[in-house]
Amino acid sequence: MVNGPATSPDRRNRARDGAPAPAAGVLGRAKLNPFGDLPTLQHLSARLARLIRQAMEPLLRRELRCWAEPLSVQRFADYRGERPDGLTAWLPLPIEPGASEGGGAAVAVFDGRFVLELLDLFFGGTGSVPDPMPAEFPASAEALVARLGGALVGPLHAAWEPLSRMNFAVGRVEANGVMLPGLDGEDAVIVTRFGLAGGGGDAAGGAPDFIDILYPVAALKPHAPALTGKVLDKAEPDPAWRNALTRAAMNVRFPVRSVLAEPTVPLSRLMNLVVGDVIPLSIGPTVPVMVGGDRLGTGTVGTSNGRAAVQLVSLSSPKDLDQ
């Protein structure tokens, strides 16, 4: 069940290649998953979940939790068979020409109740859903699904960018998955599923909503080396952590000193110095200003608010600081 709980048995017990274990050796059928394990794509989905949450919160008008379910690979016909009865919105997200050698299109799948809830919210309602459910989507709901697709394109591009330059567009909404162009029931698809719930549990007290994004295996074959490589976390750092680190770095203290003069005297005089002797100093028009052991620049000696001070007149270049 697509809109079942995140711990539904059909999701956790299904084999990774999308086929039941006893029927794994069917003759004449191509292997569904030529990539093997897909930790990189699972990691990409986890990053995409954060971006989807940011895109969906303004539409649902509440704080959300968004997570990525474990992915699976299965025949498209099998996936359609697992869908619950009722309205479903199928939105192709074509991979734009030149972005992928394999071409093809991803597919975003939305449950009909979720779409109609968003539609009511969009027009100022409380998110109520018609009862009974209509047999087909009104034109306004199809326009909203296209709007949802537009909201997903940016996060998809950002999530894929560290791995591969995948540019997605928004196609035409279909109410029947069989009508999707270029996708046959025997085609293998990678199913990535994203759960949406209120920040403290679902606001309506019910089960979370789910958005599925399907990737045809054939479209991702040109990207197999990247998908099967090591997982590299290239996600942006958490803003709160980065701001705290910046504040901590800005509060680090450095000793600043100025050298007014460095006179030299012979050892014979140094050995005979007594209290009251005068060592003459020759102070030039500018004096060096040092930070730690590096030269910051030069300045002139004077007073400020009754205290001795140095006014900077020049700063050393980074090249000078390295020397």
C-alpha positions as CSV (number, residue, x, y, z in Angstrom):
1,M,0.0,0.0,0.0
2,V,1.5,3.3,-1.0
3,N,-0.2,5.3,1.7
4,G,0.3,2.6,4.4
5,P,2.5,3.2,7.5
6,A,6.2,3.5,7.1
7,T,6.7,0.1,8.7
8,S,4.2,-1.7,6.3
9,P,5.3,-5.4,5.8
10,D,5.1,-5.2,2.0
11,R,7.8,-2.6,2.0
12,R,10.2,-4.2,4.4
13,N,9.8,-7.8,3.2
14,R,10.1,-7.2,-0.5
15,A,13.4,-8.3,-2.0
16,R,15.7,-5.5,-3.2
17,D,15.4,-6.4,-6.8
18,G,11.6,-6.0,-6.6
19,A,10.8,-9.7,-7.2
20,P,9.8,-12.3,-4.6
21,A,12.6,-14.6,-3.6
22,P,11.1,-17.9,-4.8
23,A,10.6,-16.6,-8.4
24,A,14.0,-15.0,-8.7
25,G,15.1,-17.3,-11.6
26,V,12.5,-16.5,-14.3
27,L,13.9,-17.3,-17.8
28,G,13.7,-14.7,-20.5
29,R,13.3,-11.8,-18.1
30,A,16.0,-9.2,-17.8
31,K,17.4,-8.5,-14.4
32,L,15.4,-5.7,-12.8
33,N,18.3,-4.1,-10.9
34,P,21.6,-4.1,-12.8
35,F,23.1,-1.7,-10.2
36,G,23.2,-4.0,-7.2
37,D,23.0,-2.2,-3.9
38,L,22.3,1.5,-4.2
39,P,23.6,3.3,-1.1
40,T,24.4,6.4,-3.1
41,L,20.9,6.8,-4.3
42,Q,19.5,6.1,-0.8
43,H,21.8,8.8,0.5
44,L,20.7,11.2,-2.2
45,S,17.0,10.5,-1.3
46,A,17.8,11.4,2.3
47,R,19.1,14.7,1.2
48,L,16.2,15.2,-1.1
49,A,13.8,14.6,1.8
50,R,15.1,17.7,3.5
51,L,14.6,19.8,0.4
52,I,11.1,18.4,-0.2
53,R,10.2,19.4,3.4
54,Q,11.2,23.0,2.7
55,A,9.2,23.1,-0.5
56,M,6.0,21.5,1.0
57,E,5.7,23.4,4.3
58,P,4.4,26.6,2.6
59,L,1.8,24.6,0.7
60,L,0.6,22.6,3.7
61,R,0.8,25.6,6.0
62,R,2.4,23.7,8.9
63,E,5.7,22.4,10.1
64,L,6.5,19.0,8.7
65,R,8.7,16.0,9.2
66,C,9.9,14.5,5.9
67,W,11.9,11.3,5.6
68,A,13.0,8.9,2.9
69,E,11.8,5.3,3.0
70,P,14.2,2.4,1.9
71,L,14.2,2.3,-1.9
72,S,13.1,-0.7,-4.0
73,V,13.4,-1.9,-7.6
74,Q,10.4,-3.5,-9.3
75,R,8.4,-3.8,-12.5
76,F,6.2,-0.8,-13.2
77,A,3.2,-3.1,-13.5
78,D,3.8,-4.5,-10.0
79,Y,4.1,-1.0,-8.6
80,R,0.8,0.0,-10.1
81,G,-0.8,-3.1,-8.7
82,E,0.3,-2.1,-5.2
83,R,-1.4,1.3,-5.5
84,P,-4.6,1.6,-3.4
85,D,-7.9,2.0,-5.2
86,G,-9.0,5.5,-6.0
87,L,-7.5,8.6,-7.5
88,T,-3.8,8.8,-8.1
89,A,-2.0,11.6,-9.9
90,W,0.9,10.5,-12.1
91,L,3.2,13.4,-13.1
92,P,6.1,12.7,-15.6
93,L,9.3,14.7,-14.9
94,P,11.1,14.4,-18.2
95,I,14.9,14.5,-18.0
96,E,15.7,17.4,-20.4
97,P,17.6,16.7,-23.6
98,G,21.3,16.7,-23.0
99,A,21.1,16.1,-19.3
100,S,21.1,12.3,-19.6
101,E,22.3,10.1,-22.4
102,G,19.5,7.7,-21.6
103,G,16.8,10.4,-21.7
104,G,13.5,9.1,-20.2
105,A,11.6,10.7,-17.4
106,A,11.1,10.3,-13.7
107,V,7.6,10.1,-12.4
108,A,6.1,11.8,-9.3
109,V,3.1,9.9,-7.8
110,F,0.6,11.7,-5.5
111,D,-2.3,10.1,-3.7
112,G,-5.7,11.7,-4.7
113,R,-6.7,12.5,-1.2
114,F,-3.4,14.3,-0.6
115,V,-3.9,16.4,-3.8
116,L,-7.5,17.3,-2.9
117,E,-6.4,18.3,0.6
118,L,-3.8,20.6,-0.8
119,L,-6.4,22.0,-3.3
120,D,-8.7,22.9,-0.4
121,L,-5.8,24.6,1.5
122,F,-4.8,26.5,-1.7
123,F,-8.2,28.1,-1.9
124,G,-8.2,29.1,1.8
125,G,-9.9,26.0,3.2
126,T,-8.9,23.8,6.1
127,G,-7.7,20.9,4.1
128,S,-11.0,19.0,4.0
129,V,-11.4,16.2,1.4
130,P,-14.7,15.4,-0.5
131,D,-16.6,12.4,0.8
132,P,-17.2,10.4,-1.3
133,M,-14.1,11.0,-3.4
134,P,-14.7,12.1,-7.0
135,A,-14.0,9.7,-9.9
136,E,-11.6,12.1,-11.6
137,F,-9.5,15.2,-10.9
138,P,-11.0,18.6,-11.7
139,A,-8.9,20.9,-13.9
140,S,-7.9,22.9,-10.8
141,A,-6.4,19.8,-9.1
142,E,-4.4,18.9,-12.3
143,A,-3.0,22.5,-12.3
144,L,-2.1,22.0,-8.6
145,V,-0.3,18.8,-9.4
146,A,1.7,20.6,-12.1
147,R,2.5,23.2,-9.5
148,L,3.7,20.5,-7.1
149,G,5.9,19.2,-9.9
150,G,7.4,22.6,-10.3
151,A,8.1,22.7,-6.6
152,L,10.0,19.4,-6.8
153,V,12.1,20.2,-9.9
154,G,14.4,22.6,-7.9
155,P,15.0,20.1,-5.0
156,L,15.6,17.3,-7.5
157,H,18.2,19.3,-9.4
158,A,19.9,20.4,-6.1
159,A,20.0,16.8,-4.7
160,W,21.4,15.3,-7.9
161,E,23.9,18.0,-8.7
162,P,26.8,16.6,-6.6
163,L,26.3,13.3,-8.3
164,S,25.3,14.1,-11.9
165,R,23.8,17.0,-13.8
166,M,20.2,15.8,-14.0
167,N,17.8,18.5,-15.2
168,F,14.1,17.8,-14.8
169,A,11.1,19.4,-16.4
170,V,7.3,19.1,-15.7
171,G,5.2,17.0,-18.0
172,R,1.5,16.4,-18.3
173,V,-0.6,15.0,-15.4
174,E,-2.2,11.6,-15.9
175,A,-4.9,10.0,-13.7
176,N,-4.0,6.5,-15.1
177,G,-0.4,5.2,-14.9
178,V,-1.0,3.0,-17.9
179,M,-1.2,6.2,-20.0
180,L,2.3,7.4,-19.1
181,P,4.3,7.8,-22.3
182,G,7.5,5.9,-22.7
183,L,7.0,3.6,-19.6
184,D,5.8,0.0,-20.1
185,G,4.5,-2.3,-17.5
186,E,7.6,-4.6,-17.9
187,D,10.0,-1.7,-17.4
188,A,12.0,-1.8,-14.1
189,V,11.7,1.3,-11.9
190,I,13.5,2.4,-8.8
191,V,10.9,3.5,-6.3
192,T,11.9,6.2,-3.8
193,R,9.3,7.1,-1.3
194,F,9.1,10.2,1.0
195,G,6.9,10.4,4.0
196,L,5.3,13.7,5.2
197,A,3.8,14.2,8.7
198,G,3.3,17.1,11.1
199,G,6.2,18.2,13.2
200,G,4.8,16.4,16.3
201,G,2.9,13.7,14.4
202,D,0.3,14.1,11.7
203,A,-1.7,17.3,12.3
204,A,-5.0,15.5,11.5
205,G,-4.1,12.6,13.8
206,G,-4.0,10.1,10.9
207,A,-1.4,8.3,8.8
208,P,1.3,10.3,7.1
209,D,1.1,11.1,3.4
210,F,3.6,9.8,0.9
211,I,5.1,11.1,-2.3
212,D,6.8,8.6,-4.6
213,I,9.4,9.4,-7.2
214,L,10.1,6.7,-9.7
215,Y,13.3,6.5,-11.8
216,P,13.3,4.2,-14.8
217,V,16.3,1.9,-14.6
218,A,17.0,2.4,-18.3
219,A,17.3,6.2,-17.8
220,L,19.8,5.8,-15.0
221,K,22.1,3.3,-16.7
222,P,24.4,6.0,-18.0
223,H,24.9,7.1,-14.4
224,A,25.8,3.6,-13.1
225,P,29.4,4.5,-12.1
226,A,28.2,7.3,-9.9
227,L,25.3,5.4,-8.4
228,T,27.4,2.4,-7.4
229,G,30.4,4.4,-6.1
230,K,31.2,5.3,-2.6
231,V,28.8,7.5,-0.7
232,L,30.1,11.0,-0.4
233,D,28.2,13.5,1.8
234,K,28.2,16.7,-0.1
235,A,25.2,18.2,1.6
236,E,25.2,21.8,2.7
237,P,26.2,22.2,6.4
238,D,23.4,22.9,8.8
239,P,22.9,26.7,9.0
240,A,22.7,26.8,12.8
241,W,25.9,24.9,13.1
242,R,27.7,27.1,10.6
243,N,26.5,30.3,12.3
244,A,27.6,29.0,15.7
245,L,31.0,28.1,14.3
246,T,31.3,31.5,12.7
247,R,30.5,33.3,16.0
248,A,33.0,31.1,17.9
249,A,35.7,31.9,15.3
250,M,35.0,35.6,15.4
251,N,35.5,35.6,19.2
252,V,39.1,34.1,19.1
253,R,41.5,36.7,20.6
254,F,44.9,37.5,19.1
255,P,47.7,39.6,20.7
256,V,48.4,42.8,18.8
257,R,51.7,44.7,19.5
258,S,53.6,47.5,18.0
259,V,57.5,47.8,18.0
260,L,58.4,51.4,18.5
261,A,62.2,50.9,18.2
262,E,64.8,48.3,18.4
263,P,68.1,50.0,19.5
264,T,71.4,48.1,19.5
265,V,74.2,48.7,22.0
266,P,77.7,47.1,22.3
267,L,78.2,44.4,24.9
268,S,80.7,46.6,26.8
269,R,78.1,49.2,27.4
270,L,75.4,46.7,28.2
271,M,77.6,45.2,30.9
272,N,78.1,48.6,32.5
273,L,74.4,49.8,32.5
274,V,73.1,51.1,35.8
275,V,69.8,52.6,37.0
276,G,69.5,56.0,35.6
277,D,71.3,55.4,32.3
278,V,69.6,56.5,29.1
279,I,69.3,54.5,26.0
280,P,68.5,56.8,23.0
281,L,65.7,55.6,20.7
282,S,65.2,56.6,17.1
283,I,61.4,56.4,16.2
284,G,60.6,56.7,12.5
285,P,57.4,58.2,11.0
286,T,55.8,54.8,11.0
287,V,56.1,51.7,13.2
288,P,55.3,48.1,12.4
289,V,52.0,46.6,13.9
290,M,52.2,42.8,14.6
291,V,49.6,40.2,15.2
292,G,51.2,37.2,16.8
293,G,54.3,36.6,14.8
294,D,53.0,38.2,11.6
295,R,53.1,41.8,10.4
296,L,49.6,43.3,10.1
297,G,50.7,46.6,8.6
298,T,52.3,49.9,9.7
299,G,51.0,52.8,11.8
300,T,51.8,56.2,13.3
301,V,52.2,56.7,17.1
302,G,49.8,59.1,18.8
303,T,47.2,59.4,21.5
304,S,43.4,58.5,21.7
305,N,41.2,59.4,24.7
306,G,44.3,60.2,26.7
307,R,46.0,56.9,26.0
308,A,48.9,56.0,23.8
309,A,47.7,54.5,20.5
310,V,48.8,53.5,17.0
311,Q,46.8,54.6,13.9
312,L,47.0,52.1,11.0
313,V,48.2,53.8,7.8
314,S,48.7,50.6,5.7
315,L,48.0,46.9,5.7
316,S,50.3,44.2,4.6
317,S,49.2,42.0,1.6
318,P,48.5,38.3,2.1
319,K,51.8,37.6,0.3
320,D,53.6,39.7,2.9
321,L,51.9,37.8,5.8
322,D,53.2,34.5,4.4
323,Q,56.8,35.6,4.5
